[in-house]
Amino acid sequence: MKPVLARTIRSLQSNILAGILTIGPLFVTYLIFSFVLSELAKAGMPVIQLFAAYFPAAWLSQPWLRSLLAVLLTLVLLYVAGRVTSLVIGRQAFNLFEALLERLPFVAKVYTSVRQLLDTMMSKKESSQRVVLVDFPIAGQKSIGFLTKTLTDSTSGRPLGAVLLPNAINPTSAFLQILPMERVIETSLTMEQAMSMLMTGGAVGPETIRYSQAEIPAKTDEPPATRERWTIE
């Protein structure tokens, strides 16, 4: 009975693991899309409720229909806002609006920080942001990070890097590390590859990655062939 029970348990474990690997990515994708859609629906729901109050039609009483209309309304507003700000007049008006926000003490700090973060995350590959590896949480264990800014130590002039280290599976939370640039290993990964590795726990990613710094050959004053040999008699 024991061999049969052991085979049954192993079969159950392998099948459950295969099911997790199959359903897991779909479930994570569902969670992300459901979160995004729920937030879009929350943004447009007040307008839909106001419209339903003035026009109490029977078809507007359906909750799913209200949510769908709220999502569509939010997407339309986002498209219009992006379209207007891409124009010269709209860009000037938006710059004026940002200038007004920067005069508000608390709002200016929050808005500026969020705007800089979004601009950095949406920047192109040729920008200053790069995918890097750093020793975290301990030396010898590498974590994927994003080099968002380079700084200089005011006391020694040493170059420093601001590296954002997102958590795997849940990259919405992260650590910000300030460390010397010689401890930062630049990689050839793109933002999409790095985010895929983070979201899948490393299951999806490139076959090779630069893990260590390139060794710099030791410099000598003279080539080995021209050195003089001194002997003591």
N, C-alpha and C positions, 0 to 999 in steps of 0.2 A: 504493500500500500504506500510506503514512503516514497519509492521512486516515482510512482504515479502522481502522488501529491506534489512532489518537487517539480515534475514536468509541467503539471497544471499551473503551479505558481509562476514558473518561468514563462509559460505561454501567456498568462494573464499580464505579467509585468511587461513583456515585449509588446503585446498588443496595445496595452494602455499607453506605453511610451510612444509607440507609432501613432496612436490617436492624438496624443498631445502635440507631437511634431507636425501633424497634419492640421489640426484645428487651431493650434496656438497662434500662428501668424494671422489666420482669419479672425480669431477672437480679438487680438490686439488691434488689427485694422478696424474691426467693428467698434471697439471702445474709442479709438481716436476719432472716427467719423461721427459717432453718436455724440461725443463731446462737442465737436465743432458744430454740428447741426443744432444741438441744443442751445449753444451760445448764440448762434445766428437767429434761432427762433426767439430767444429771450430779447434780443435787440429789437426785432421788428414787431413783437407781440403787442406792445402798447398802441401802436398805430392801427393794427388790425382790430384790436378791441374797441378803439375809438370809432373806427369805421363801422363795426358791427352795431355799436350803440345808436348811430345815426341811421343806419340801414339794417333794421332787424330782420334780415332774410333767414329763412329756415336753413338754407344750405351753409350759412356762416356759423351755425351753432355746432357744427362738427369739430371736435378738438383737433383731429388729424389735419383737417383742411385749414384750420387757423394756423397750425404750426407750419404747414407747407407754404401758405401765403406769407407768413412772417419771414421764413427763410428766403423766399424769392424776393420779397421787398428789401431785405437787408443786402442781398447780393446786388440788386439794382442800385441801391444807394451807394454801395462800395464802388461799383462801376462808374457811376456818375461822379463821385468824388475823385476817383483816379483820373477820369477823363478831364475834369475841370482843372485839376492841379497840373495836368500835363500841358495846358495852354499857358500862354504868357500872362494873361490877365489873372487866370486862376492861380498861377504860381506866385504872382505878386501879392494877391490877396491872402494866400496861405502863409507867405513870409510875414505879412503884417500880423496875421493871427498868431503866429509863433512868437513874434516880438512882444505881443501883448501877454502871452502866457509866461514869457521869461521874466516879466515884471512881478509876477505873483510869487511870493517867497517859497512856499512849500510845493506848489504845483510845478514851478519851474524846475526844481531838482528832480522830481519824479518824471516829468515829461521828457526832459533832456536826457536822462539816463536811459529811459525806455527807447527813445528815438535813436540814440547812438547804438544801443544793443541791436535793434532791428536793422539799422543800416549796416552794421558789422556782419550780422548773420546773413543778410541778403546780398552782401558784396560779391563781386566776381572773383574768379580764381586768381587773377593777376593782382589783386589788391594785397594789402599788408597782412591779411588774415591767412594763417596757414595751419594745417593739421600737423600736430606734433605729438611726441611721446615724452613723458616725464616720469621720474621716479615717484610713484605714489601708490599706496600709502607708505611704503617703506622702500629703502634702496634695494634695487634689483628687481622690483616689480613695476612694470610700465603701465601707465594709463594713457588713454587717448585724450588729447586736449586740443583746444583752439587757441593759437597765439593771437590775441586780440590787439595787443599794443606792446611797443618796445619803450622802455624807460631807461633812465640813467641814474645811478646811485650818486646822490649829491655830495657824499663824502669822499668816495674813491674814484668816481667816474666810471665805475664798472657797468657794463650794459646789462640790463635786466629785462625780463619778459613777463607780461601779464598773461597767464594761461588759464583759460576757463576749462574746467574738468567736469563734463556732464556725467551723471550717473547712468549706468547701463540700464536698459529696459525703460527707465523713466528719466529721460534726459531733461525734463522740465526743472529738475533741481540739480545744482552743480556746486562745485567748489571753485574759488578764485585763488590762484597761487601766484605769488610774486617771487621769482627765482632767477638766478644768474643764467645768462644765455648759454653758457657752456654746458649747462645741465639740461638744455632743451634740444631734443633730437627732431629735426625737421624730416618729414616724410613726403612722399609723392602722392598721398591719398587726397582725393577730392572730398569736398564737403558731403556729397551724396554717399560716397563709400564709407566715410566715417560715421555718418548718421545711421547707415544700414547696419554697420557692425554694432553700434550702441543699441539700436532698437531690437536686434535679434540676439544680443548676448554674444556676438562674435561668430554666429553660425553663418552669416552672409558677409563675405569680405574677400579681399584679394588673396592670392596664393602666397605672395611674398610681401615683406614689409621691412623697412629699415629699422632695426632694433637697437643698434649701437652706433656710437659716434665713429667716424672714420679715423683710423689711427694716423697720426702725423709722424712721418719718419724723423728720427733724431738727426739734428744738424751737427755737422762737424766742421772745424775750421779748415781742414784740408782733406782731400779725398784719400781713402785708405791706401791707394796705390802710391801716393807721393809722400806718405809719412816717413820720417826718419826713425830708424830703430836705434835706441841707445842701449848699450850694454855696459855693465859694471864689471871691471876686471879686478 
